[in-house]
């Protein structure tokens, strides 16, 4: 037990009041004076010291100040390096792993806290990181076949689909509680779509139709998303990020490009317009001391439009840059 130097009763009581006002707990004060926390509380109440609520607030303030100082110290030492790593399209956990491997003395928990609250833009672990490129493309084949009303061609699929793709899709779909018959049907439709394209090279599907069918089929099959399970087929945003755009995705698969969609969102606005909009929004949030988010951008666009300033929508930004993270990187350098 720690003790304090001999003090008069008045000095002791004053010291208790001061320490409690600074946020120290009744237990800690009592231990240093060799008395119970209840006795400390009675003395402070008698002297007229800080209330329990005020002391709690002070403790929280002290802790937050210490946490802020720790975060600032971390960013001063590792912040620029973390920003350079993020600019290579790395997720925050992977960036921390890199730093921890090279700088073993670094506190990983502090790194997570500091980088999570920083303005550095890291990539997120999305479905394109979970699924192989072939599995992503298979989602387009499946919905194209569904859109064309093709019957499953299990024979063609059994001969021509790669075993690695069959194995991956079975695992993914079964984790989302698809039945074995569902898996067989899906693989058969993928095969039918690929066979159909060899005879009808102009077959295609628009991104809007893809989104519509994806929602309908996921509901019809009763696929579920839970911890450790990822819904397949992937979203159109996932495909566009991986391939650089919807038409680019179709071209990479050898599918005729959909002519109804706008090319990369650059019809109404120029790329300079997009960059300027993101930069202006980031400055707006910075002046408010807030973090720039896609949801916040959409709200900001509505205010801009109300003041007769035309700005591209958040959906258009994702189409042009591939993701919100890439949009921020484009203007942050």
Residue frames as qw, qx, qy, qz and C-alpha x, y, z in Angstrom:
[[0.000, 0.889, 0.459, 0.000, 0.00, 0.00, 0.00],
 [0.392, 0.411, -0.038, 0.822, 1.34, 3.43, -0.94],
 [0.340, -0.725, -0.453, 0.392, 1.29, 6.09, 1.77],
 [0.223, 0.833, 0.086, 0.498, 1.59, 9.85, 1.84],
 [0.339, 0.246, -0.466, 0.780, 3.79, 12.11, 4.00],
 [0.217, -0.512, -0.674, 0.486, 2.45, 13.18, 7.39],
 [0.029, -0.431, -0.270, -0.860, -0.12, 15.92, 6.91],
 [0.235, 0.083, 0.529, -0.812, -2.41, 17.79, 9.20],
 [0.363, 0.451, 0.801, -0.151, -6.08, 16.83, 8.99],
 [0.332, 0.796, 0.125, -0.491, -6.84, 20.02, 7.09],
 [0.092, 0.600, -0.638, -0.473, -4.00, 19.40, 4.65],
 [0.252, 0.012, 0.960, 0.118, -5.06, 15.78, 4.20],
 [0.400, 0.609, 0.621, -0.288, -8.67, 16.73, 3.52],
 [0.273, 0.798, -0.151, -0.516, -7.60, 19.43, 1.06],
 [0.054, -0.419, 0.821, 0.384, -5.33, 16.94, -0.73],
 [0.353, 0.267, 0.896, -0.030, -8.19, 14.46, -1.05],
 [0.382, 0.759, 0.341, -0.402, -10.48, 17.10, -2.50],
 [0.156, 0.737, -0.431, -0.497, -7.82, 18.23, -4.98],
 [0.150, -0.235, 0.920, 0.276, -6.96, 14.72, -6.10],
 [0.385, 0.446, 0.795, -0.144, -10.64, 13.80, -6.52],
 [0.333, 0.810, 0.100, -0.473, -11.23, 16.97, -8.52],
 [0.069, 0.611, -0.651, -0.446, -8.33, 15.95, -10.78],
 [0.780, 0.223, -0.383, -0.441, -10.17, 12.73, -11.55],
 [0.181, 0.288, -0.914, 0.220, -8.47, 10.26, -9.22],
 [0.631, -0.344, -0.616, -0.323, -10.75, 7.51, -7.88],
 [0.596, -0.656, 0.181, -0.427, -11.95, 7.21, -4.30],
 [0.982, -0.149, -0.036, 0.114, -10.24, 3.80, -4.06],
 [0.678, 0.402, -0.189, 0.586, -6.85, 5.15, -5.13],
 [0.093, -0.700, 0.230, -0.670, -7.07, 8.09, -2.73],
 [0.792, -0.518, 0.083, -0.313, -8.18, 5.86, 0.14],
 [0.953, 0.016, -0.130, 0.274, -5.34, 3.40, -0.39],
 [0.472, 0.514, -0.251, 0.671, -2.73, 6.15, -0.30],
 [0.253, -0.579, 0.309, -0.711, -4.10, 7.43, 3.03],
 [0.188, 0.054, -0.939, 0.282, -4.85, 3.99, 4.49],
 [0.402, 0.216, 0.523, -0.720, -8.61, 4.54, 4.76],
 [0.442, 0.387, 0.805, 0.086, -11.67, 3.16, 2.97],
 [0.120, 0.291, 0.488, 0.814, -13.16, 4.67, -0.19],
 [0.279, -0.742, -0.578, -0.196, -16.36, 5.36, 1.78],
 [0.460, -0.671, -0.211, 0.542, -14.43, 7.38, 4.35],
 [0.312, -0.086, 0.316, 0.892, -12.80, 9.37, 1.54],
 [0.053, -0.538, -0.611, -0.579, -16.24, 10.06, 0.08],
 [0.386, -0.781, -0.474, 0.126, -17.53, 11.28, 3.46],
 [0.446, -0.489, -0.008, 0.750, -14.56, 13.60, 3.94],
 [0.194, 0.115, 0.456, 0.861, -14.91, 15.11, 0.46],
 [0.190, -0.662, -0.622, -0.372, -18.65, 15.55, 0.94],
 [0.448, -0.732, -0.359, 0.366, -18.07, 17.24, 4.30],
 [0.379, -0.371, 0.150, 0.834, -15.43, 19.60, 2.95],
 [0.431, 0.757, 0.220, -0.440, -17.58, 20.39, -0.06],
 [0.265, -0.401, 0.664, 0.572, -15.39, 18.99, -2.80],
 [0.346, 0.236, -0.596, -0.685, -16.11, 17.88, -6.34],
 [0.822, 0.048, 0.276, -0.496, -19.17, 15.71, -6.94],
 [0.679, -0.080, 0.712, 0.161, -18.85, 12.13, -8.18],
 [0.641, 0.670, 0.369, 0.069, -20.18, 13.14, -11.60],
 [0.167, 0.956, -0.238, -0.051, -17.70, 15.97, -11.95],
 [0.438, -0.575, 0.677, 0.138, -14.85, 13.68, -10.90],
 [0.743, 0.227, 0.619, 0.117, -15.96, 11.08, -13.44],
 [0.504, 0.854, 0.124, 0.037, -15.97, 13.70, -16.18],
 [0.094, -0.883, 0.453, 0.079, -12.52, 14.81, -15.13],
 [0.637, -0.274, 0.705, 0.148, -11.24, 11.22, -15.25],
 [0.705, 0.520, 0.468, 0.117, -12.66, 10.80, -18.73],
 [0.278, 0.955, -0.098, -0.014, -11.09, 14.08, -19.81],
 [0.341, -0.707, 0.605, 0.132, -7.70, 12.98, -18.47],
 [0.706, 0.023, 0.691, 0.155, -7.97, 9.63, -20.25],
 [0.601, 0.731, 0.314, 0.077, -9.03, 11.25, -23.52],
 [0.061, 0.946, -0.305, -0.085, -6.20, 13.75, -23.32],
 [0.491, -0.479, 0.708, 0.167, -3.75, 10.91, -22.76],
 [0.709, 0.319, 0.616, 0.129, -5.25, 8.96, -25.68],
 [0.429, 0.899, 0.089, -0.010, -5.08, 12.02, -27.93],
 [0.146, -0.842, 0.501, 0.138, -1.45, 12.62, -27.01],
 [0.623, -0.192, 0.740, 0.165, -0.64, 8.97, -27.72],
 [0.660, 0.589, 0.458, 0.083, -2.39, 9.13, -31.11],
 [0.237, 0.961, -0.131, -0.064, -0.58, 12.33, -32.02],
 [0.356, -0.660, 0.640, 0.170, 2.76, 10.81, -31.04],
 [0.702, 0.116, 0.685, 0.156, 2.05, 7.74, -33.15],
 [0.555, 0.778, 0.288, 0.058, 1.06, 9.83, -36.19],
 [0.011, -0.930, 0.336, 0.148, 4.16, 11.99, -35.81],
 [0.413, -0.478, 0.752, 0.188, 6.32, 8.88, -35.97],
 [0.398, 0.078, 0.881, 0.244, 4.42, 6.63, -38.38],
 [0.436, 0.645, 0.380, -0.499, 1.71, 8.79, -40.00],
 [0.343, 0.685, -0.391, -0.509, 3.49, 9.67, -43.25],
 [0.027, -0.264, 0.947, 0.183, 4.67, 6.09, -43.70],
 [0.365, 0.344, 0.822, -0.270, 1.12, 4.81, -43.13],
 [0.447, 0.698, 0.099, -0.551, -0.19, 7.30, -45.72],
 [0.220, 0.550, -0.687, -0.422, 2.32, 6.05, -48.30],
 [0.162, 0.000, 0.987, -0.007, 1.25, 2.46, -47.62],
 [0.418, 0.525, 0.590, -0.450, -2.45, 3.40, -47.93],
 [0.363, 0.674, -0.225, -0.603, -1.80, 5.05, -51.29],
 [0.104, 0.301, -0.894, -0.315, -0.85, 1.63, -52.62],
 [0.694, -0.117, -0.393, -0.592, -4.41, 0.40, -52.06],
 [0.384, 0.047, -0.863, 0.326, -3.83, -1.41, -48.74],
 [0.549, -0.659, -0.436, -0.275, -6.40, -2.06, -46.01],
 [0.275, -0.794, 0.329, -0.431, -5.83, -0.65, -42.51],
 [0.882, -0.384, 0.270, -0.051, -5.25, -4.08, -40.88],
 [0.883, 0.294, 0.054, 0.362, -2.71, -4.97, -43.58],
 [0.241, 0.804, -0.212, 0.501, -0.96, -1.63, -43.15],
 [0.554, -0.702, 0.338, -0.293, -0.65, -2.27, -39.40],
 [0.970, -0.085, 0.192, 0.126, 0.74, -5.74, -40.10],
 [0.664, 0.587, -0.086, 0.455, 3.37, -4.23, -42.40],
 [0.056, -0.815, 0.294, -0.496, 4.39, -1.66, -39.82],
 [0.774, -0.533, 0.280, -0.197, 4.44, -4.16, -36.96],
 [0.960, 0.131, 0.060, 0.241, 6.70, -6.50, -38.94],
 [0.558, 0.564, -0.124, 0.596, 9.23, -3.74, -39.65],
 [0.053, -0.542, 0.369, -0.753, 8.89, -1.85, -36.36],
 [0.551, -0.248, -0.793, 0.077, 8.34, -4.51, -33.64],
 [0.194, -0.175, -0.546, 0.796, 8.25, -1.94, -30.84],
 [0.295, -0.178, -0.233, -0.910, 5.15, -0.31, -32.33],
 [0.324, 0.164, 0.750, -0.553, 1.96, -0.74, -30.29],
 [0.005, -0.229, -0.819, -0.525, -0.56, -2.42, -32.63],
 [0.088, -0.694, -0.695, 0.165, -3.60, -1.39, -30.54],
 [0.103, -0.687, -0.055, 0.717, -2.44, 2.23, -30.55],
 [0.100, -0.155, 0.630, 0.754, -1.85, 1.98, -34.30],
 [0.007, -0.483, -0.836, -0.259, -5.42, 0.78, -34.86],
 [0.121, -0.782, -0.471, 0.391, -6.82, 3.61, -32.72],
 [0.152, -0.593, 0.180, 0.770, -4.66, 6.30, -34.34],
 [0.065, -0.064, 0.711, 0.698, -5.17, 5.19, -37.94],
 [0.018, 0.558, 0.826, 0.082, -8.90, 4.56, -37.50],
 [0.063, -0.857, -0.368, 0.354, -9.42, 8.17, -36.38],
 [0.290, -0.413, 0.333, 0.797, -6.99, 9.68, -38.90],
 [0.516, 0.650, 0.011, -0.558, -7.78, 11.19, -42.30],
 [0.043, -0.382, 0.840, 0.383, -5.74, 8.53, -44.11],
 [0.796, 0.234, -0.025, -0.558, -7.87, 6.65, -46.65],
 [0.266, -0.274, 0.920, 0.085, -7.35, 2.89, -46.58],
 [0.501, 0.005, -0.675, -0.542, -9.00, 0.33, -48.82],
 [0.690, -0.206, 0.427, -0.547, -11.72, -1.83, -47.33],
 [0.168, -0.124, 0.971, 0.121, -11.80, -5.61, -47.41],
 [0.648, 0.278, 0.043, -0.708, -14.62, -6.06, -49.89],
 [0.906, 0.153, 0.358, -0.167, -15.86, -9.01, -51.89],
 [0.667, 0.686, -0.291, 0.023, -13.26, -8.51, -54.60],
 [0.019, -0.631, 0.731, -0.260, -10.72, -9.45, -51.93],
 [0.666, -0.142, 0.645, -0.347, -12.74, -12.53, -50.95],
 [0.850, 0.392, 0.331, -0.119, -13.70, -13.95, -54.35],
 [0.531, -0.152, 0.545, 0.631, -11.34, -14.94, -57.14],
 [0.192, 0.374, -0.312, -0.852, -11.55, -13.09, -60.43],
 [0.208, -0.068, -0.883, -0.415, -13.16, -16.15, -61.99],
 [0.090, -0.481, -0.823, 0.289, -15.86, -16.28, -59.30],
 [0.110, 0.532, 0.152, -0.825, -16.63, -12.59, -59.81],
 [0.244, 0.249, -0.583, -0.734, -16.96, -13.12, -63.56],
 [0.116, -0.210, -0.965, -0.105, -19.13, -16.19, -63.00],
 [0.120, 0.518, 0.577, -0.620, -21.69, -13.94, -61.31],
 [0.301, 0.480, -0.223, -0.793, -22.08, -12.02, -64.57],
 [0.224, 0.092, -0.882, -0.404, -22.35, -15.26, -66.57],
 [0.007, -0.332, -0.907, 0.261, -25.04, -16.52, -64.22],
 [0.211, 0.601, 0.390, -0.665, -27.18, -13.38, -64.37],
 [0.258, 0.393, -0.505, -0.724, -26.67, -13.04, -68.12],
 [0.161, -0.066, -0.958, -0.228, -27.94, -16.60, -68.53],
 [0.058, 0.485, 0.752, -0.442, -30.87, -15.84, -66.23],
 [0.221, 0.545, 0.017, -0.808, -31.69, -12.68, -68.16],
 [0.314, 0.282, -0.675, -0.605, -31.74, -14.68, -71.41],
 [0.826, -0.045, 0.187, -0.530, -33.95, -17.32, -69.83],
 [0.510, 0.412, -0.748, -0.103, -31.46, -20.11, -70.54],
 [0.928, -0.315, -0.069, -0.186, -32.00, -23.57, -69.10],
 [0.472, -0.675, 0.561, 0.083, -29.08, -25.06, -67.14],
 [0.798, 0.465, -0.379, -0.055, -26.61, -26.92, -69.35],
 [0.702, -0.603, 0.375, -0.043, -25.02, -29.21, -66.78],
 [0.918, 0.171, 0.221, 0.283, -23.27, -31.33, -69.42],
 [0.467, 0.746, -0.073, 0.469, -21.46, -28.34, -70.93],
 [0.317, -0.844, 0.286, -0.323, -20.58, -27.02, -67.48],
 [0.890, -0.360, 0.276, 0.053, -19.23, -30.39, -66.33],
 [0.838, 0.298, 0.161, 0.428, -16.86, -30.52, -69.31],
 [0.423, 0.656, 0.050, 0.623, -15.82, -26.86, -69.60],
 [0.331, -0.889, 0.080, -0.307, -15.94, -25.11, -66.22],
 [0.346, 0.499, -0.673, 0.422, -12.70, -25.09, -64.25],
 [0.658, -0.352, -0.650, 0.141, -12.72, -27.35, -61.19],
 [0.315, -0.082, -0.399, 0.857, -11.30, -24.51, -59.07],
 [0.287, -0.179, -0.109, -0.935, -14.33, -22.35, -59.97],
 [0.669, -0.319, -0.573, -0.349, -16.80, -25.15, -59.26],
 [0.601, -0.237, -0.613, 0.455, -15.17, -25.80, -55.89],
 [0.133, 0.002, -0.254, 0.958, -15.11, -22.12, -54.92],
 [0.425, -0.230, -0.242, -0.841, -18.73, -21.46, -55.89],
 [0.676, -0.325, -0.653, -0.102, -19.94, -24.57, -54.07],
 [0.470, -0.213, -0.544, 0.662, -18.23, -23.41, -50.87],
 [0.040, -0.048, 0.069, -0.996, -19.52, -19.84, -51.19],
 [0.523, -0.245, -0.399, -0.712, -23.09, -20.81, -51.99],
 [0.669, -0.313, -0.672, 0.050, -23.31, -23.54, -49.36],
 [0.324, -0.134, -0.477, 0.806, -22.03, -21.09, -46.72],
 [0.273, -0.005, 0.007, -0.962, -24.98, -18.87, -47.70],
 [0.482, 0.142, 0.747, -0.436, -27.30, -21.88, -47.21],
 [0.595, 0.367, -0.391, -0.599, -27.94, -22.66, -50.88],
 [0.893, -0.045, 0.409, -0.182, -29.09, -26.25, -51.52],
 [0.476, -0.242, 0.717, 0.448, -27.12, -28.72, -53.60],
 [0.461, 0.590, 0.632, 0.201, -29.81, -28.47, -56.29],
 [0.089, 0.974, 0.067, -0.199, -29.42, -24.68, -56.31],
 [0.329, -0.653, 0.531, 0.429, -25.66, -25.04, -56.76],
 [0.521, 0.124, 0.765, 0.358, -26.14, -27.49, -59.61],
 [0.349, 0.807, 0.473, 0.051, -28.63, -25.17, -61.31],
 [0.066, -0.940, 0.135, 0.306, -26.40, -22.12, -60.95],
 [0.399, -0.434, 0.667, 0.456, -23.37, -23.92, -62.39],
 [0.492, 0.375, 0.741, 0.263, -25.54, -25.20, -65.24],
 [0.244, 0.924, 0.283, -0.084, -26.80, -21.70, -66.07],
 [0.213, -0.790, 0.396, 0.418, -23.21, -20.39, -66.08],
 [0.460, -0.104, 0.778, 0.415, -22.32, -23.12, -68.53],
 [0.410, 0.656, 0.625, 0.105, -25.37, -22.38, -70.67],
 [0.080, 0.958, 0.035, -0.274, -24.48, -18.67, -70.83],
 [0.284, -0.604, 0.585, 0.461, -20.91, -19.36, -71.88],
 [0.454, 0.179, 0.808, 0.331, -22.09, -21.81, -74.55],
 [0.309, 0.823, 0.469, -0.088, -24.74, -19.32, -75.76],
 [0.041, -0.880, 0.188, 0.435, -22.12, -16.61, -76.23],
 [0.394, -0.266, 0.721, 0.504, -20.09, -18.80, -78.60],
 [0.295, 0.449, 0.771, 0.341, -23.13, -18.87, -80.88],
 [0.014, 0.898, 0.369, 0.241, -24.41, -15.32, -80.13],
 [0.583, 0.013, -0.216, 0.783, -21.38, -13.06, -79.58],
 [0.034, -0.489, -0.084, -0.867, -23.54, -9.94, -79.27],
 [0.588, -0.613, -0.522, -0.077, -25.29, -11.10, -76.08],
 [0.247, 0.320, -0.384, 0.830, -24.87, -8.63, -73.22],
 [0.414, -0.684, -0.592, 0.101, -26.36, -7.30, -70.00],
 [0.046, 0.750, -0.082, 0.655, -26.59, -3.76, -68.60],
 [0.216, 0.159, -0.684, 0.678, -25.50, -2.86, -65.10],
 [0.486, -0.139, 0.220, -0.835, -29.06, -1.84, -64.14],
 [0.853, -0.002, -0.355, -0.382, -30.44, -5.18, -65.31],
 [0.572, 0.182, -0.718, 0.352, -27.65, -6.97, -63.43],
 [0.090, -0.181, 0.560, -0.804, -28.56, -5.17, -60.19],
 [0.686, -0.075, -0.004, -0.724, -32.26, -5.93, -60.66],
 [0.851, 0.069, -0.493, -0.166, -31.74, -9.63, -61.33],
 [0.372, 0.256, -0.729, 0.514, -29.21, -10.00, -58.51],
 [0.323, -0.168, 0.471, -0.803, -31.71, -8.77, -55.95],
 [0.804, 0.023, -0.125, -0.581, -34.51, -10.93, -57.34],
 [0.794, 0.180, -0.580, -0.006, -32.46, -14.12, -57.51],
 [0.182, 0.266, -0.723, 0.611, -30.87, -13.71, -54.06],
 [0.516, -0.099, 0.371, -0.766, -34.35, -13.38, -52.58],
 [0.843, 0.130, -0.275, -0.443, -35.75, -16.24, -54.67],
 [0.697, 0.213, -0.660, 0.182, -32.96, -18.60, -53.62],
 [0.686, -0.705, -0.135, -0.120, -33.18, -17.48, -50.01],
 [0.685, 0.246, -0.340, 0.595, -29.44, -16.80, -49.81],
 [0.468, -0.869, -0.157, 0.021, -28.38, -15.28, -46.51],
 [0.407, 0.623, -0.385, 0.546, -25.44, -13.17, -45.37],
 [0.727, -0.683, -0.063, -0.033, -23.99, -13.95, -41.98],
 [0.309, -0.805, 0.495, 0.104, -20.62, -13.83, -40.21],
 [0.450, -0.319, 0.786, 0.279, -18.14, -15.57, -42.48],
 [0.509, 0.446, 0.707, 0.204, -20.54, -15.73, -45.45],
 [0.011, 0.438, -0.208, -0.875, -20.47, -13.38, -48.45],
 [0.641, 0.538, 0.421, -0.350, -23.34, -13.01, -50.86],
 [0.149, -0.222, 0.713, 0.648, -22.73, -14.12, -54.42],
 [0.613, 0.506, 0.126, 0.593, -23.25, -12.94, -57.16],
 [0.391, -0.278, -0.198, 0.855, -21.19, -9.85, -56.25],
 [0.169, 0.831, 0.309, -0.431, -22.59, -6.33, -56.50],
 [0.598, 0.725, 0.165, 0.300, -22.07, -4.29, -59.65],
 [0.117, -0.953, 0.262, -0.100, -19.90, -1.87, -57.66],
 [0.718, -0.447, 0.507, 0.167, -17.60, -4.74, -56.73],
 [0.776, 0.340, 0.420, 0.326, -17.22, -5.73, -60.37],
 [0.334, 0.907, 0.054, 0.252, -16.63, -2.18, -61.54],
 [0.354, -0.860, 0.367, 0.021, -13.95, -1.65, -58.94],
 [0.774, -0.231, 0.537, 0.243, -12.15, -4.84, -59.88],
 [0.650, 0.362, 0.508, 0.435, -12.30, -4.28, -63.65],
 [0.237, -0.183, 0.127, 0.946, -12.32, -0.48, -63.82],
 [0.423, 0.214, -0.076, -0.877, -15.90, -0.11, -65.07],
 [0.764, 0.194, 0.499, -0.361, -18.91, -2.11, -66.22],
 [0.754, 0.616, -0.140, -0.178, -18.06, -2.27, -69.92],
 [0.159, 0.664, -0.725, 0.095, -14.45, -3.03, -69.02],
 [0.550, -0.187, 0.755, -0.302, -15.71, -6.00, -67.00],
 [0.826, 0.401, 0.294, -0.266, -17.73, -7.31, -69.97],
 [0.534, 0.739, -0.404, -0.078, -14.85, -6.82, -72.40],
 [0.134, -0.554, 0.805, -0.164, -12.49, -8.73, -70.09],
 [0.621, 0.023, 0.738, -0.262, -14.96, -11.63, -70.14],
 [0.112, -0.020, 0.798, 0.592, -15.48, -11.51, -73.89],
 [0.179, 0.640, 0.728, -0.169, -19.10, -10.38, -73.54],
 [0.223, 0.584, 0.359, 0.692, -20.52, -7.72, -75.87],
 [0.149, -0.089, -0.377, 0.910, -20.48, -4.35, -74.12],
 [0.053, 0.704, 0.685, -0.178, -23.79, -2.93, -72.96],
 [0.275, 0.332, 0.268, 0.862, -24.51, 0.12, -75.11],
 [0.264, -0.782, -0.457, -0.331, -27.32, 1.55, -72.97],
 [0.586, -0.668, -0.229, 0.397, -25.18, 2.63, -70.06],
 [0.137, 0.978, -0.148, 0.061, -23.28, 5.92, -69.85],
 [0.800, 0.289, -0.323, 0.416, -19.50, 5.50, -70.31],
 [0.576, -0.053, -0.426, 0.696, -17.87, 5.98, -66.91],
 [0.221, -0.795, -0.466, 0.319, -20.17, 8.83, -65.91],
 [0.328, -0.379, 0.152, 0.852, -18.25, 11.46, -67.89],
 [0.218, 0.569, 0.618, 0.497, -21.12, 12.65, -70.08],
 [0.171, -0.915, -0.329, -0.161, -22.52, 15.44, -67.90],
 [0.372, -0.894, 0.225, 0.105, -19.31, 16.31, -66.02],
 [0.584, 0.626, -0.483, 0.184, -15.62, 16.30, -66.92],
 [0.786, -0.154, -0.466, 0.376, -13.00, 14.51, -64.83],
 [0.231, 0.259, -0.283, 0.894, -11.89, 17.94, -63.60],
 [0.504, -0.459, -0.115, -0.723, -15.47, 18.55, -62.41],
 [0.864, -0.317, -0.390, -0.037, -15.37, 15.33, -60.41],
 [0.631, 0.038, -0.396, 0.666, -11.99, 16.11, -58.86],
 [0.017, -0.368, 0.131, -0.920, -13.12, 19.63, -57.97],
 [0.664, -0.469, -0.249, -0.526, -16.36, 18.39, -56.38],
 [0.846, -0.266, -0.404, 0.224, -14.52, 15.92, -54.15],
 [0.464, 0.148, -0.290, 0.823, -11.90, 18.54, -53.22],
 [0.238, -0.453, -0.012, -0.859, -14.56, 21.14, -52.38],
 [0.778, -0.454, -0.308, -0.306, -16.50, 18.67, -50.26],
 [0.775, -0.123, -0.407, 0.468, -13.37, 17.58, -48.36],
 [0.208, 0.275, -0.209, 0.915, -12.59, 21.23, -47.61],
 [0.507, -0.493, -0.192, -0.681, -16.18, 21.72, -46.42],
 [0.856, -0.393, -0.335, -0.016, -15.89, 18.82, -43.94],
 [0.639, 0.082, -0.339, 0.685, -12.38, 19.87, -42.87],
 [0.043, -0.433, 0.111, -0.893, -13.64, 23.31, -41.88],
 [0.705, -0.470, -0.123, -0.517, -16.31, 21.61, -39.75],
 [0.219, -0.509, 0.783, -0.282, -13.75, 19.28, -38.22],
 [0.858, 0.076, 0.374, -0.343, -15.60, 16.26, -39.62],
 [0.430, -0.220, 0.797, 0.361, -14.53, 13.26, -41.67],
 [0.453, 0.365, -0.387, -0.715, -15.32, 13.10, -45.40],
 [0.447, 0.084, 0.886, -0.084, -17.71, 10.22, -46.16],
 [0.004, 0.196, 0.743, 0.640, -19.76, 9.19, -49.17],
 [0.148, -0.684, -0.712, 0.054, -22.98, 9.63, -47.19],
 [0.199, -0.697, -0.163, 0.669, -21.86, 13.12, -46.19],
 [0.155, -0.157, 0.514, 0.829, -20.98, 13.90, -49.81],
 [0.027, -0.472, -0.786, -0.399, -24.50, 13.04, -50.98],
 [0.191, -0.794, -0.493, 0.300, -25.98, 15.36, -48.33],
 [0.248, -0.540, 0.147, 0.791, -23.53, 18.11, -49.37],
 [0.151, 0.134, 0.683, 0.702, -24.51, 17.70, -53.05],
 [0.063, -0.706, -0.697, -0.110, -28.17, 18.34, -52.17],
 [0.226, -0.793, -0.189, 0.533, -27.18, 21.62, -50.49],
 [0.264, -0.301, 0.450, 0.798, -25.06, 22.59, -53.49],
 [0.090, 0.391, 0.760, 0.511, -27.92, 21.90, -55.90],
 [0.136, -0.805, -0.552, 0.171, -30.26, 23.97, -53.72],
 [0.186, -0.782, 0.068, 0.591, -27.83, 26.86, -54.20],
 [0.644, 0.743, 0.011, -0.182, -27.79, 26.32, -58.00],
 [0.004, 0.682, -0.715, -0.156, -24.36, 24.63, -58.08],
 [0.936, 0.168, -0.184, -0.247, -24.40, 21.40, -60.07],
 [0.220, -0.574, 0.784, -0.087, -22.33, 18.56, -58.66],
 [0.582, 0.124, -0.762, -0.256, -22.01, 14.87, -59.66],
 [0.815, -0.429, -0.012, -0.390, -23.82, 12.37, -57.45],
 [0.482, -0.547, 0.678, -0.093, -22.12, 9.91, -55.13],
 [0.868, 0.198, 0.454, -0.019, -23.15, 7.03, -57.41],
 [0.616, 0.777, -0.085, 0.101, -21.45, 8.77, -60.34],
 [0.131, -0.812, 0.558, -0.107, -18.30, 9.22, -58.26],
 [0.717, -0.247, 0.651, -0.039, -18.12, 5.48, -57.60],
 [0.819, 0.504, 0.273, 0.032, -18.58, 4.82, -61.31],
 [0.399, 0.872, -0.243, 0.144, -15.75, 7.18, -62.27],
 [0.086, -0.731, 0.632, -0.242, -13.22, 6.43, -59.53],
 [0.592, 0.085, -0.801, 0.008, -14.18, 2.86, -58.71],
 [0.549, -0.505, -0.612, 0.262, -14.75, 3.58, -55.00],
 [0.229, -0.959, -0.100, -0.132, -15.04, 6.43, -52.51],
 [0.699, -0.550, 0.206, 0.408, -11.54, 5.66, -51.21],
 [0.605, 0.184, 0.391, 0.669, -10.07, 6.12, -54.68],
 [0.100, 0.861, 0.308, 0.392, -11.98, 9.39, -55.09],
 [0.452, -0.885, 0.044, 0.102, -10.39, 10.74, -51.91],
 [0.721, -0.288, 0.332, 0.535, -6.95, 9.58, -52.96],
 [0.514, 0.553, 0.384, 0.532, -7.32, 11.30, -56.33],
 [0.001, 0.908, 0.102, 0.407, -7.67, 14.71, -54.70],
 [0.619, -0.769, 0.139, 0.080, -5.36, 14.16, -51.73],
 [0.356, 0.766, -0.535, 0.015, -2.39, 13.18, -53.85]]
